[in-house]
């Protein structure tokens, strides 16, 4: 049986377009529904402290409508309290800076260790899976396991943004090694950031990776082909990669 790589579609940038005019459309919930109809397995939203795109009500509406919600969030009291109210299937703890355009790297797990550990425990005790968005290095993986996280999402930004083939191959090898280490540490292995239909293939072939979260490139592609087609294109790639991974293990 083919072990399908799950696709999480991040609909933040549908809200970015809406908030640019402070109006009621386009609706992230509609984008989520279309994405699931096209073959996505879960929906991802990032509720930022500054509420630059996704709003509290978006999360509440999407939670009621979808079976599998991944809430990206900073590990701060206000957002943790909101997550405990909403109870998504999973939270992904991410670093967050007010001035950044997008998440710039993985969590620094050498900082705020006690706070992270306490909040991870609280979220897990409320039946919420906890994933940490980390750089693909041994230290971050070891700390994630020690903190009690269920999963890690490996930051693929350096791989995706690299314009040099040698550098990209180096970053790909880092991701492969980190995936093995994370799996050996008992963590579920996810990945995301900067992935699109042209660069996702090599990441999808990594055997340990169970889930990819993709947002900006899908919403950008949807401008030209529509959300259904943009999601469907990624799903087709992941299904083929899944089949090839399965054949290698037969």
C-alpha positions as CSV (number, residue, x, y, z in Angstrom):
1,X,0.0,0.0,0.0
2,X,1.4,3.4,-1.0
3,X,2.3,5.5,2.1
4,X,1.0,8.9,1.0
5,X,2.9,12.1,1.9
6,X,0.3,14.4,3.5
7,X,-0.1,17.9,2.1
8,X,-1.0,20.8,4.3
9,X,-2.1,23.9,2.4
10,X,-1.4,27.1,4.1
11,X,-4.1,29.7,3.3
12,X,-2.6,32.7,5.1
13,X,-2.0,34.6,1.9
14,X,-5.7,34.5,0.9
15,X,-6.1,36.5,4.1
16,X,-3.2,38.7,3.1
17,X,-5.1,39.7,0.0
18,X,-8.2,40.4,2.0
19,X,-6.5,42.4,4.6
20,X,-4.8,44.6,2.0
21,X,-8.2,46.2,1.5
22,X,-9.7,45.5,5.0
23,X,-12.7,43.9,3.3
24,X,-14.5,40.6,3.7
25,X,-13.1,38.7,0.7
26,X,-11.4,36.5,-0.4
27,X,-12.3,34.1,2.4
28,X,-9.6,31.8,3.7
29,X,-12.3,29.2,4.6
30,X,-13.4,29.0,0.9
31,X,-9.7,28.5,-0.1
32,X,-9.4,25.8,2.6
33,X,-12.6,24.0,1.3
34,X,-11.3,24.0,-2.3
35,X,-7.9,22.8,-1.3
36,X,-9.3,19.8,0.5
37,X,-11.6,19.0,-2.5
38,X,-8.4,19.1,-4.7
39,X,-6.7,16.5,-2.5
40,X,-5.0,18.4,0.4
41,X,-4.9,16.4,3.7
42,X,-5.0,19.3,6.1
43,X,-5.2,23.1,6.4
44,X,-2.5,25.2,7.9
45,X,-2.9,28.8,9.2
46,X,-0.5,31.0,11.0
47,X,-2.1,33.3,13.7
48,X,0.5,36.0,14.1
49,X,0.7,38.2,17.1
50,X,0.2,41.3,14.8
51,X,-2.7,39.6,13.0
52,X,-1.3,40.8,9.7
53,X,-3.3,38.2,7.7
54,X,-5.2,35.4,9.5
55,X,-7.6,36.7,12.2
56,X,-9.0,34.9,15.3
57,X,-12.4,34.4,13.6
58,X,-10.7,32.8,10.5
59,X,-9.2,30.1,12.8
60,X,-12.5,29.5,14.6
61,X,-14.4,29.2,11.3
62,X,-11.9,26.9,9.7
63,X,-11.6,24.7,12.8
64,X,-15.4,24.1,12.7
65,X,-15.3,23.2,9.0
66,X,-12.2,21.0,8.6
67,X,-11.2,17.7,10.1
68,X,-7.4,18.4,10.3
69,X,-6.1,21.9,11.3
70,X,-2.5,22.8,11.9
71,X,-2.2,26.1,13.7
72,X,1.2,27.8,13.4
73,X,1.9,30.1,16.3
74,X,4.5,31.7,18.5
75,X,4.9,30.3,21.9
76,X,3.4,33.3,23.8
77,X,0.7,33.2,26.5
78,X,-2.1,34.9,24.5
79,X,-1.7,32.6,21.5
80,X,-1.3,29.5,23.6
81,X,-4.5,30.3,25.5
82,X,-6.3,30.8,22.1
83,X,-5.0,27.4,20.9
84,X,-6.3,25.7,24.0
85,X,-9.7,27.2,23.3
86,X,-9.7,26.2,19.6
87,X,-8.0,22.8,20.0
88,X,-6.6,22.3,16.6
89,X,-5.3,18.9,15.7
90,X,-1.8,20.2,15.8
91,X,0.1,23.3,16.7
92,X,3.4,24.2,15.0
93,X,5.5,26.5,17.2
94,X,7.5,28.9,15.1
95,X,9.8,31.9,15.7
96,X,8.2,35.2,15.0
97,X,9.5,38.7,14.6
98,X,7.3,41.7,14.0
99,X,9.5,43.2,11.2
100,X,9.9,40.0,9.2
101,X,8.1,39.4,5.9
102,X,7.9,35.7,6.5
103,X,9.4,33.2,9.0
104,X,13.1,33.5,8.5
105,X,14.4,30.3,10.2
106,X,13.8,27.6,12.8
107,X,13.2,28.1,16.5
108,X,16.2,28.8,18.7
109,X,15.7,26.1,21.2
110,X,18.6,27.3,23.4
111,X,16.3,30.2,24.5
112,X,13.2,30.1,26.6
113,X,13.7,26.4,27.2
114,X,11.6,26.2,30.4
115,X,8.7,28.1,28.9
116,X,8.7,26.0,25.7
117,X,8.8,22.8,27.8
118,X,5.9,23.9,30.0
119,X,3.7,25.0,27.0
120,X,4.4,21.9,25.0
121,X,3.3,19.8,28.0
122,X,0.2,21.9,28.4
123,X,-0.8,21.6,24.8
124,X,-0.1,17.9,24.7
125,X,-2.1,17.3,27.8
126,X,-5.1,18.9,26.0
127,X,-4.9,16.4,23.2
128,X,-3.0,18.7,20.7
129,X,0.0,17.4,18.8
130,X,3.0,19.7,19.1
131,X,5.4,20.2,16.2
132,X,8.5,22.5,16.4
133,X,9.6,24.4,13.3
134,X,13.4,23.9,13.3
135,X,16.5,24.2,11.2
136,X,17.8,20.8,10.0
137,X,20.6,20.3,12.5
138,X,21.4,17.8,15.2
139,X,21.2,20.2,18.1
140,X,17.7,21.3,17.2
141,X,16.5,17.7,16.8
142,X,18.0,16.6,20.1
143,X,16.4,19.6,21.9
144,X,13.0,18.9,20.3
145,X,13.0,15.4,21.6
146,X,14.1,16.5,25.0
147,X,11.4,19.2,25.1
148,X,8.8,16.5,24.6
149,X,7.6,17.6,21.1
150,X,5.7,15.0,19.0
151,X,7.1,16.2,15.7
152,X,9.4,18.5,13.9
153,X,8.9,20.5,10.8
154,X,12.2,21.0,9.0
155,X,12.9,24.4,7.6
156,X,13.4,24.0,3.8
157,X,13.9,27.7,3.1
158,X,17.7,27.5,2.5
159,X,17.2,24.6,0.1
160,X,14.3,26.3,-1.7
161,X,15.9,29.7,-2.0
162,X,19.4,28.5,-3.1
163,X,20.3,29.7,-6.6
164,X,23.5,27.7,-6.7
165,X,23.3,23.9,-7.5
166,X,26.2,23.0,-5.2
167,X,24.6,24.9,-2.3
168,X,21.2,23.4,-3.0
169,X,22.6,19.9,-3.0
170,X,24.4,20.6,0.3
171,X,21.1,21.8,1.9
172,X,19.3,18.8,0.5
173,X,21.8,16.5,2.2
174,X,21.3,18.4,5.5
175,X,17.6,17.8,5.2
176,X,18.1,14.1,4.5
177,X,20.4,13.6,7.5
178,X,18.2,15.6,9.8
179,X,15.1,13.5,8.7
180,X,16.9,10.3,9.7
181,X,18.1,11.8,13.0
182,X,14.6,13.0,13.8
183,X,13.0,9.7,13.0
184,X,15.6,7.9,15.1
185,X,14.7,10.3,18.0
186,X,11.1,9.2,17.8
187,X,9.8,12.3,16.2
188,X,7.3,12.6,13.3
189,X,9.1,14.4,10.4
190,X,7.5,17.2,8.5
191,X,9.0,19.9,6.2
192,X,8.1,23.2,4.7
193,X,8.9,26.8,3.7
194,X,9.6,28.0,0.2
195,X,8.5,24.8,-1.5
196,X,6.8,24.9,-4.9
197,X,5.9,22.6,-7.8
198,X,9.4,23.0,-9.3
199,X,11.5,22.2,-6.2
200,X,9.3,20.0,-4.0
201,X,10.2,16.7,-5.8
202,X,13.6,16.0,-4.1
203,X,12.1,16.8,-0.7
204,X,9.1,14.5,-1.3
205,X,11.5,11.6,-2.1
206,X,13.0,11.8,1.4
207,X,11.7,8.5,3.0
208,X,11.2,9.8,6.5
209,X,9.2,12.9,5.6
210,X,5.5,12.3,6.3
211,X,4.0,15.8,5.6
212,X,4.8,18.9,3.7
213,X,3.2,22.3,4.4
214,X,3.0,24.7,1.4
215,X,1.3,28.0,1.2
216,X,2.7,31.0,-0.7
217,X,3.6,29.2,-3.9
218,X,0.1,27.5,-4.1
219,X,-1.7,30.8,-3.6
220,X,0.6,32.5,-6.1
221,X,0.0,29.8,-8.7
222,X,-3.7,30.0,-8.1
223,X,-3.7,33.6,-9.5
224,X,-3.2,32.0,-12.9
225,X,-4.8,28.5,-12.7
226,X,-7.1,28.6,-9.7
227,X,-6.7,27.1,-6.2
228,X,-8.0,23.7,-7.2
229,X,-5.5,23.2,-10.0
230,X,-2.6,24.7,-8.0
231,X,-3.2,22.2,-5.2
232,X,-3.9,19.3,-7.6
233,X,-0.5,19.9,-9.2
234,X,1.3,19.5,-5.9
235,X,-0.8,16.5,-4.9
236,X,0.1,14.7,-8.2
237,X,3.8,15.2,-7.5
238,X,3.5,13.9,-3.9
239,X,1.5,10.9,-5.0
240,X,4.2,10.0,-7.6
241,X,6.9,10.5,-5.0
242,X,5.0,8.3,-2.5
243,X,4.7,5.5,-5.1
244,X,8.4,5.7,-5.8
245,X,9.3,5.6,-2.2
246,X,7.0,2.6,-1.7
247,X,8.6,0.7,-4.6
248,X,12.1,1.2,-3.1
249,X,10.9,-0.5,0.1
250,X,9.3,-3.5,-1.5
